[in-house]
Amino acid sequence: MATVASLHLDQQLCFALYMATNAVTRLYRAQLGQVGLTYPQYLAMLVLWDRGPQTVKGLADRLALDSSTLTPLLKRLEAAGLVQRERDSKDERVVRVSLTPAGDALRQPVAEIQNRVVCQTRLSEQEFTELRSRLHSLVQSIAQEEESLGVAA
């Protein structure tokens, strides 16, 4: 049963996650700017480095974004020469995104940024791995609960 004490801001899981997200994103933002990427662009590049060429829909699904949100981000990455977008020859509605050589070349500098950010969290490797695993489990549990309730994600 919820108590009045549970209504304190510092008792809220959502606030703790919000603050942690902001803190980690700030670490990334400062360093990614040095290689010309925003944090959302970094996330898109991670998918492309990991999974290779993607459709815009596939990329949007992986990042849990709407295609309409992703398209301007991809246009900026394309203007920077990091990705190229091409319409599918079989279905003009489908747009494929792939890395350019310049986009692929950013992989190593960004890996170094990732390592610095991990160090800046001051978590041990085990703590880092456990926290990430628990967060993924939380997201999966919430998704399952939403699905059972018929709530759209």
Summary of the structure (lengths in Angstrom):
residues: 153
radius of gyration: 18.5
end to end distance: 26.8
largest distance: 60.1
contacts: 365
relative contact order: 0.10
helix: 71%
strand: 8%
